[in-house]
Amino acid sequence: MRRLRLLILSLFILSSSVFAEDFIPPMPGNLEATRISILTVGLGSALYSRLGHTMVRIVDPSNDLDYLVNWGIFDFSDPLFIPKFFRGILIYRLAFSRTDGTIRHYRDVEERPVVEDQLNLTVAQKRAFMEKIIWNAQPANVRYPYQHFLNNCATMPRDYLNLVTGGAMREMLEKTKVTATYRDYVRANLAINPFVGWGIDVIFNGDTDQPLNKWQETFYPIKLREYLATMPSFDDQGHPDLRQPLMTNHRVISDRSEPNGNAIDGNHLAWIVAGIPLLGILFSMVVRRRAGQKEPLRWHNRVFGVVCIWWGLTAGFFGMTHVSAWVLSTHTDLHRNVNLLLFWPVDSLVLIPGILLGLLGRGWDFEGVLKIGFWRNLARFHIVLMPVYVIVACSGHFIQDTSRVVLYQAPLSLLYYGVMVLLTSRGRKIA
């Protein structure tokens, strides 16, 4: 009921604050009195809000306007949203909204912190900035190809600010390297969902593990504000004016606390869901073999079948993603992934024994489907390639951070395929 009330409140606030899609802001008649600010929205509890948000506030007394410029509008109701995002052809758009209503939405509905910092720009810089906003608002320019690290709600206003300061901002920020990587930011913020956190370890390649400079790091709205707050203002020739800062009049608009980001680690979850049952099967089979009973019990196959369903949906998904992303997606950070040696597209086939063993309670003699020898050989190939993967992943030849996959997923894969070999080697009879 609370969520329904929040949804109704959200729709009411947004419907009363969003300008029409064809709204094109006018050039202020008095640029001296016009105030341009950066609004930084902190992290929210929803997954899409876990990296924060940046907007620009324009207060134009000459036209009696106070509105926000927002580059973060997307249509999540689009049934092809996920495929478009995966392929790298997702289109976002610029939108405008009234300041008061939008702030009420972030404060009362999403319950996120919001701070405002006024930009100390010259009249000429304000004019150039507004010209870019007006150009961007034209129907032919209002949409842009979104890219999570290079072209997002924070980089668009950043690039406009850099343009009106003659490129001085970028020159200043690019000089300093930081230790953080794109993977660090995505993992730290999106791992609130254990499946997403686990997927980040597996899906991204070494492109996301390159140390960033401060300019690149400003894809993250909170870092954009942090670095702008330490910069001096610039004159119309792009020279820094050390007498005054770029940002002034800092104020907290919404003092909501950011939600707790702690969640169960996705790798730990995988061991709970798959590792513990597999260890139980292995322990039981070792005890039985020491007692001279080599055939598996019925529950061994049944439990292993349930694990196969998990394995097919996760390892198979990773394998399919590695290959399809390399072929179909323009997201280069999903290409050339070392983890393809560990997760194969064919792994999704283990859904077959998962259904037959786990749900239907059958043995390994499947009629009309892949025979027992196929599964035994699949497991053996994985086991043989396991040390190859570990050597390649740890060799230092690839920049890709595979530490958590080597630590958690490689041993779990070895356990899974080892149990599969044992069951398929003695799987014809059921005690």
LOTORTI-938727 format. One line per 10 residues: number of its first residue (from 1); their letters; for each residue x, y, z of C-alpha. Coordinates in pm, 1 decimal. Each point is the difference from the previous one (the first is absolute). Layout:
BEGIN
NUM) a) X:Y:Z | ...
# end
This chain:
BEGIN
1) mrrlrllils) 0.0:0.0:0.0 | 285.4:238.3:83.3 | 158.2:-62.3:-341.6 | -334.9:69.7:-169.2 | -32.2:329.6:185.9 | 355.0:95.8:-95.8 | -68.4:-87.4:-363.5 | -314.2:216.4:-5.2 | 187.2:284.2:170.6 | 286.9:-35.2:-245.0
11) lfilsssvfa) -228.0:13.2:-302.6 | -184.9:301.8:141.1 | 318.7:193.9:73.4 | 166.0:-79.1:-331.4 | -310.4:68.6:-209.1 | -24.2:346.1:153.5 | 368.8:82.6:-38.5 | 111.8:-135.3:-339.7 | -7.6:244.2:-290.8 | -144.7:-102.9:-334.8
21) edfippmpgn) 237.5:-202.3:-214.9 | 20.3:281.2:-256.2 | 105.0:258.4:261.8 | 298.8:206.0:-114.6 | 137.2:236.5:263.8 | 38.7:362.9:-102.8 | 327.4:187.6:17.7 | -10.7:201.6:324.7 | -42.6:371.0:-53.6 | 222.9:77.5:298.1
31) leatrisilt) 292.4:-243.3:14.4 | 161.7:192.9:283.8 | -294.6:-89.0:225.3 | -39.1:-353.5:-137.2 | 117.6:-273.3:237.7 | 135.6:-330.6:-130.7 | 57.7:-275.5:254.7 | 95.7:-365.2:17.4 | -243.7:-222.5:190.8 | 150.8:-325.3:123.3
41) vglgsalysr) -240.6:-273.4:105.9 | 142.5:-266.7:229.4 | -48.5:-374.5:-14.3 | -345.7:-154.9:24.2 | -124.3:-346.0:89.7 | -112.4:-97.2:-352.6 | 264.7:-162.6:-218.9 | -21.9:269.7:-271.1 | 70.9:268.6:262.5 | 309.7:-160.9:149.6
51) lghtmvrivd) 248.5:222.7:-183.8 | -161.6:332.7:86.6 | -121.3:267.2:-238.9 | 99.4:344.8:-129.8 | -229.8:277.4:-123.9 | 45.3:366.6:-83.7 | -222.9:265.1:155.8 | -76.4:318.5:-192.0 | -152.9:293.1:187.9 | -99.7:260.3:-262.1
61) psndldylvn) -171.4:302.3:164.7 | -45.3:180.6:-331.7 | -235.6:-274.9:-122.9 | -129.7:-94.4:347.6 | 136.9:-354.8:-40.7 | 160.0:-239.6:246.6 | 56.8:-339.6:-158.7 | 228.3:-302.3:-7.3 | 186.4:-140.4:-300.4 | 11.1:-379.8:15.9
71) wgifdfsdpl) 196.1:-228.6:-232.0 | -111.4:-317.3:178.8 | -337.8:-73.6:-160.0 | -61.4:-348.7:-137.4 | -305.6:-209.4:-73.2 | 23.8:-305.6:225.1 | -342.9:-114.3:-121.2 | 152.1:-69.6:-340.8 | -20.5:-382.4:-36.9 | 335.0:10.6:-181.7
81) fipkffrgil) 170.5:209.5:269.4 | 227.0:-280.6:125.4 | 100.7:-125.2:-349.7 | 70.6:358.5:-107.9 | 206.8:63.0:310.8 | 191.4:-323.7:-58.4 | 72.1:84.5:-363.2 | 110.0:353.4:85.9 | -265.0:181.8:-203.3 | -201.7:134.6:290.5
91) iyrlafsrtd) -128.8:351.2:-65.3 | -47.0:248.8:282.4 | -146.5:347.3:-32.8 | 25.9:347.1:144.5 | -301.6:118.6:199.0 | -99.8:303.7:205.7 | -197.9:17.0:322.5 | -99.1:256.0:259.9 | 246.6:10.6:284.8 | -236.4:-16.6:298.7
101) gtirhyrdve) -197.6:-301.3:-122.0 | 307.2:-197.9:-98.0 | 170.7:64.0:331.7 | -313.9:-113.0:184.9 | 14.1:-321.4:-201.9 | 360.4:-76.0:97.1 | -53.0:105.2:361.3 | -343.2:-148.2:77.9 | -36.7:-290.0:-243.0 | 347.3:-132.3:-72.6
111) erpvvedqln) 131.2:136.4:332.6 | 339.2:94.4:-140.7 | 236.1:279.0:104.1 | 28.3:302.5:-230.2 | 256.4:280.5:12.4 | 30.1:312.5:-214.3 | 315.8:188.7:-98.3 | -17.5:321.9:-200.8 | 246.2:32.1:-288.0 | 216.1:310.0:-1.2
121) ltvaqkrafm) -13.3:74.4:-373.5 | 57.4:320.3:-193.6 | -279.6:151.0:-207.7 | 164.4:-130.0:-318.0 | 29.0:-349.3:149.1 | -364.0:5.4:107.1 | -102.4:100.7:-349.9 | 207.1:-279.0:-157.6 | -141.1:-251.6:250.4 | -358.7:106.3:-69.0
131) ekiiwnaqpa) 62.8:-15.9:-375.8 | 102.9:-363.7:42.4 | -309.4:-76.3:208.6 | -228.3:166.3:-255.6 | 173.8:-186.9:-282.9 | -32.0:-327.1:192.6 | -373.7:62.4:52.5 | -72.9:10.5:-372.8 | -198.2:-306.2:-120.3 | 291.9:-113.8:-216.9
141) nvrypyqhfl) 244.4:11.5:292.6 | -204.1:-94.0:305.3 | 96.6:-370.0:-8.4 | 346.1:-142.7:43.4 | 161.7:-347.9:9.5 | 48.1:-90.4:364.7 | 318.2:-169.6:118.8 | 31.4:-74.5:369.7 | 360.9:121.5:36.9 | 51.7:244.1:-286.0
151) nncatmprdy) -333.5:165.8:-76.1 | -241.2:37.9:288.3 | -184.6:252.5:217.0 | 324.9:124.2:156.3 | 228.0:7.9:-303.7 | -240.3:206.3:-211.8 | -2.7:310.3:226.4 | 369.2:-59.1:74.4 | 79.9:16.6:-371.0 | -203.1:319.9:-42.7
161) lnlvtggamr) 183.9:160.1:292.2 | 330.0:-106.5:-148.4 | -102.7:153.0:-332.6 | -90.5:340.6:144.9 | 326.4:8.4:197.7 | 205.2:-59.9:-313.0 | 95.9:-358.3:88.9 | 180.3:110.4:316.8 | -201.7:-231.6:225.6 | 94.8:-313.3:-188.9
171) emlektkvta) 363.8:103.6:-23.9 | 11.8:52.1:374.3 | -176.7:-324.7:97.5 | 175.4:-230.0:-247.3 | 335.8:69.8:160.2 | -79.4:-196.1:315.4 | -31.4:-378.1:9.8 | -208.1:-173.3:266.9 | 11.0:-358.2:125.5 | -370.9:-67.4:-56.4
181) tyrdyvranl) -132.6:-182.2:-307.9 | -338.1:-14.8:-166.6 | -48.5:-349.8:143.3 | 66.7:132.5:351.1 | -282.3:253.4:-27.0 | -249.1:-237.2:-157.3 | 76.7:-277.6:248.3 | -7.8:229.6:303.7 | -339.7:145.1:-90.1 | -189.4:-268.0:-191.6
191) ainpfvgwgi) 107.1:-296.0:214.9 | -294.0:89.1:223.6 | -164.6:-261.2:-222.3 | 200.0:-323.8:48.7 | -70.9:-128.2:-351.4 | 113.1:327.0:-157.4 | 308.3:12.1:221.0 | 88.2:-355.2:-101.1 | -60.0:78.1:-365.2 | 230.8:303.7:16.0
201) dvifngdtdq) 285.7:-229.1:104.7 | -61.8:-226.7:-297.8 | -134.2:210.3:-286.7 | 232.3:301.0:-24.6 | 337.7:-36.1:-169.5 | 328.8:180.1:61.9 | -120.6:327.1:-156.2 | -175.7:74.7:329.9 | 314.8:-72.2:203.5 | 217.7:277.7:-142.1
211) plnkwqetfy) 91.3:263.5:262.4 | -197.5:315.5:-69.2 | 99.7:363.7:-6.2 | -218.8:259.7:167.7 | -164.8:99.3:-327.8 | -114.0:-356.6:-63.9 | -107.2:-38.4:362.9 | -253.8:280.1:-38.3 | -237.4:-245.0:-168.2 | -99.5:-55.7:362.5
221) piklreylat) -220.8:296.0:103.9 | 132.9:18.6:354.6 | 359.1:19.6:-126.5 | -100.0:262.7:-257.1 | -125.9:223.0:279.2 | 305.3:-72.3:216.4 | 247.6:101.7:-268.9 | -195.0:303.3:-120.2 | -12.8:119.4:361.4 | 381.3:5.5:16.0
231) mpsfddqghp) 52.8:184.5:-329.3 | 47.9:374.5:-49.2 | -222.6:199.3:-230.2 | 123.2:82.9:-350.2 | 4.9:319.9:-198.4 | -129.0:27.5:-354.7 | 338.3:-107.3:-138.9 | -2.0:-319.1:207.6 | 260.7:119.5:250.2 | -60.6:-102.6:362.1
241) dlrqplmtnh) -93.6:277.6:239.0 | 145.1:-116.4:332.6 | -177.5:278.8:189.2 | -341.2:-166.4:-18.7 | -126.3:-359.9:-21.9 | -200.9:-148.0:-283.4 | -276.0:-101.5:241.4 | -158.5:230.5:257.2 | -307.4:15.2:226.1 | -4.7:-368.0:88.3
251) rvisdrsepn) -325.9:-102.3:163.7 | -172.4:-321.1:97.5 | -344.8:-24.8:-156.9 | -90.1:-348.1:125.7 | 181.5:-138.1:304.8 | -117.1:-358.5:-44.7 | 255.6:-264.9:90.3 | 127.1:-234.6:-267.2 | -128.5:-357.3:46.2 | 220.2:-270.8:143.0
261) gnaidgnhla) 174.3:-172.9:-289.3 | 87.3:-320.2:184.1 | -128.1:-322.8:-151.5 | 101.0:-362.0:-11.8 | 291.5:-52.8:-236.8 | -117.2:-167.6:-321.2 | 293.4:-240.7:12.0 | -95.0:-101.5:353.2 | -357.4:-48.9:-116.8 | 122.3:-231.4:-278.0
271) wivagipllg) 182.7:-212.4:254.2 | -305.8:-11.3:225.1 | -236.2:-98.5:-281.8 | 231.9:-234.0:-193.0 | 315.1:-61.4:201.6 | -155.3:-133.0:320.2 | -227.3:-253.7:-180.6 | 294.3:-114.9:-215.1 | 221.0:-43.3:306.7 | -281.3:-201.4:161.9
281) ilfsmvvrrr) -21.2:-230.8:-302.5 | 377.9:-37.8:-14.4 | 30.7:-77.2:371.1 | -279.8:-257.1:-17.0 | 152.9:-173.4:-304.7 | 345.9:-15.0:163.0 | -149.0:-156.2:313.9 | -195.2:-254.0:-206.8 | 305.3:-93.2:-208.3 | 204.3:-63.6:312.4
291) agqkeplrwh) -279.2:-231.7:105.8 | 26.3:-180.7:-334.7 | -319.4:152.1:-146.3 | 96.3:165.5:-327.4 | -340.7:78.3:-146.5 | -159.7:340.6:70.9 | -320.9:32.5:193.4 | -311.7:138.5:-160.1 | 23.4:324.8:196.4 | 352.7:57.1:-134.4
301) nrvfgvvciw) -135.4:28.9:-353.2 | -306.5:191.5:112.9 | 197.6:265.2:186.4 | 261.6:19.6:-274.1 | -279.5:56.1:-252.6 | -124.7:298.7:198.6 | 354.5:140.9:2.1 | 10.8:-55.4:-377.8 | -296.6:233.5:-40.1 | 188.8:270.4:189.2
311) wgltagffgm) 315.4:-75.6:-197.1 | -169.2:14.3:-337.1 | -167.6:330.7:80.6 | 318.9:163.7:132.2 | 311.0:-157.1:-155.3 | -187.3:-56.0:-324.5 | -117.7:360.9:2.4 | 354.4:125.4:52.9 | 130.6:-216.7:-283.0 | -269.5:115.5:-239.4
321) thvsawvlst) 58.6:362.2:102.2 | 376.2:-20.6:-59.9 | -48.5:-123.2:-355.3 | -307.3:200.3:-100.8 | 140.0:324.3:143.1 | 322.0:-46.4:-192.3 | -195.7:-52.4:-321.7 | -304.6:223.7:42.9 | 68.5:274.8:253.0 | 183.1:328.0:-49.6
331) htdlhrnvnl) 92.7:-1.7:370.0 | 368.4:-79.6:-42.2 | 31.4:-55.7:376.1 | -190.1:-327.6:-59.0 | 235.6:-131.3:-271.3 | 311.6:-223.1:26.1 | -87.1:-132.2:343.5 | 244.1:-241.6:165.3 | -288.6:-158.0:191.1 | -116.3:-159.6:-325.0
341) llfwpvdslv) 247.6:-275.6:86.1 | -206.6:-74.0:310.5 | -358.6:64.7:-112.4 | -103.7:-145.0:-337.0 | -319.6:53.3:-201.7 | -52.8:-378.3:-3.3 | -28.8:8.6:379.8 | -363.4:102.9:-38.6 | -68.2:-357.2:-116.8 | 28.8:-123.5:357.9
351) lipgillgll) -357.5:121.4:36.5 | -90.0:-333.6:-166.0 | 128.7:-221.7:283.3 | -122.6:267.4:237.1 | -358.5:-53.0:-111.1 | 22.7:-375.5:-47.0 | 191.7:-75.6:320.2 | -108.2:280.7:227.5 | -364.7:47.9:-95.8 | -102.2:-335.4:-149.9
361) grgwdfegvl) 218.2:-223.9:215.8 | 144.3:-203.4:-286.2 | 343.4:-164.1:-22.2 | 280.6:78.8:-243.2 | -122.8:-232.9:-277.5 | -185.2:264.9:-198.1 | -174.7:-137.1:-306.3 | -25.8:224.5:-301.7 | 229.2:264.9:149.8 | 373.0:38.8:58.1
371) kigfwrnlar) 144.8:-321.2:143.9 | 188.8:-41.3:324.1 | 336.1:-2.4:-177.1 | -56.9:355.3:-125.3 | -40.5:136.4:352.6 | 301.2:-193.8:126.7 | 216.6:136.2:-282.7 | -133.0:354.6:50.0 | 102.3:-19.4:365.0 | 342.2:-143.1:-82.0
381) fhivlmpvyv) 72.7:271.9:-257.5 | -85.7:263.7:257.3 | 224.8:-161.4:259.3 | 290.5:-24.6:-246.9 | -33.1:367.2:-98.6 | -36.8:119.8:359.5 | 375.8:32.6:68.3 | 44.2:163.1:-341.9 | -253.0:263.7:98.4 | 164.8:60.0:338.1
391) ivacsghfiq) 347.5:30.1:-158.7 | -123.2:239.9:-269.6 | -204.7:205.7:245.8 | 290.6:32.3:243.3 | 278.0:40.3:-255.7 | -24.1:377.6:-13.7 | -27.5:-8.8:-378.8 | -357.1:131.2:25.8 | -82.7:310.8:203.6 | -343.7:-142.5:80.6
401) dtsrvvlyqa) -67.7:-38.0:372.0 | -87.4:-368.8:39.3 | 100.1:-28.7:365.9 | -348.9:-59.6:136.5 | -90.0:-242.0:-279.3 | 318.7:-200.7:61.0 | -60.1:4.8:374.5 | -368.3:-93.4:-0.8 | -128.6:-120.6:-336.1 | 288.4:-214.2:-124.0
411) plsllyygvm) -6.8:-223.9:312.4 | -379.0:-18.7:-17.5 | 20.3:-100.3:-367.4 | 259.7:-264.9:83.6 | -227.8:-135.6:272.7 | -305.3:-0.6:-228.1 | 164.8:-178.4:-290.6 | 184.5:-237.0:232.3 | -331.2:-113.5:150.0 | -142.2:-32.1:-351.7
421) vlltsrgrki) 285.7:-235.3:-95.2 | -63.3:-213.3:307.6 | -373.7:-20.9:-62.2 | 28.2:-74.7:-372.0 | 271.1:-259.2:55.9 | -226.2:-191.7:239.3 | -332.5:141.8:-99.8 | -178.5:-286.4:-172.1 | -125.5:-173.5:311.1 | -192.3:167.2:279.2
431) a) 16.0:-140.0:353.1
# end
